[in-house]
Amino acid sequence: MESSNKILQALGIPYSAILSVLFGLLLVSLPIGVFVVFDSEIGNDINYEFPISHLELFEGTDFYQSSIDVSIGDAFVVLWTFYVIIFVIAILGPKHNFLESLSPIISRGQIDSSNYMLGITKWFSILVFASAIVTYLQDWIGIPTTPPMAENELIQFFYVSLAPLIEEFGFRILLIGIPLFMMYSRRTSLKFFVKSLWHPSNLDIIDSKKAILLIVFVGVLFGFAHIAFGESWSEGKFAQASIGGIILGWAYLRYGFVASLLIHWATNYFIFAYANFVSQVNSISIENAFTHSLMSSLELLLLVSGGISLTVLLVNRFYSKREPELEV
């Protein structure tokens, strides 16, 4: 156990520093997105005044090309407001705020569930780390991971900003939260039902095997959904999205809806906000922006954070299993 403490203490200060930097970058991505939408030429022939009813997302519905006066800029403002509220909740709770929760990382290299934001930054970096490994292995054996063609970069940015909210509600709350409630709840009140969907830890989950199997199944379904409909990703996205879906499901089970939503938001909005910012400032394509030095630095930071996060998890896991044996 002493060896475990030494390893974790050695990682504590640099680890907390990296998580703090990631937190700052996540925070700054919000105003960067505002600049991209309202003060850049991201949409080329359209801008933030483009009617939301003209989006192909609504094609085939009564809302499509209706006279309702709601622009894509208005929709962005609503999304930003919602995400800011969730962001503040993540910073302040559920038990301690972000800064207070850094102390045990610095002293022991351990992260508990006392603050949502710590879990978010940790599992976001792990998700990026795992996705990078999957993508590298698939590229090595010749399986491409190609995104769908974007009809317009402003509209693409809107879709990737909206997707976390829709997909987390569908894949986590509906497909994981409700089944978990049906399997483990001993109470049927509406208030407890809502609390359980918000944070499944309110349920008395003694045997977690069924919960983990459900998370894996929904994660695979999440991966399949990324390649199965319309102009979707290439087949290489299946494994990457499945791993991401499993991580998001675990984050939902452990930390609740706030965590899974913001981790998903980070993989979409955060990354595309910086990429579009680089694209507009340097007058280059979004594809070239992803190879820019700033994006490479962000990727490196996330990979290092993900690697350290996995190391901390494995060290804690290994020594927690050995502790009973050492006592004997």
Buried (B, 14 or more C-beta within 10 A) or exposed (E): EEEBBEBBBEBBEBBBEBBBEBBEBBBEBBEBBBBBBEEBEBBEEBBBEBBBBBBEBBEEEEBEEBEEEEBBBBBBBEBBEEBEEBBEBBBBBBEBBBEEBBEBBBBBBBBEBBBBBBBBBBBBBBBBBBBBBBBEEBEEEEBEBEBBEBEBBBBBBBBBBBBBBEBBBEBBBEBBBEBBBEEBBEEEEEEBBEBBBBBBBBBEBEEEEEBBEBBBBBBBBBBBBBBEEEEBBBBBBBBBBBBBBBBBBBBBBBBBBBBBBBBBBBBBBBBBBBBBBBBBBEEEEBEEBBEBEBBEEBBEBBBBBBEBBBBBEEBBEEBEEEEEEEEE
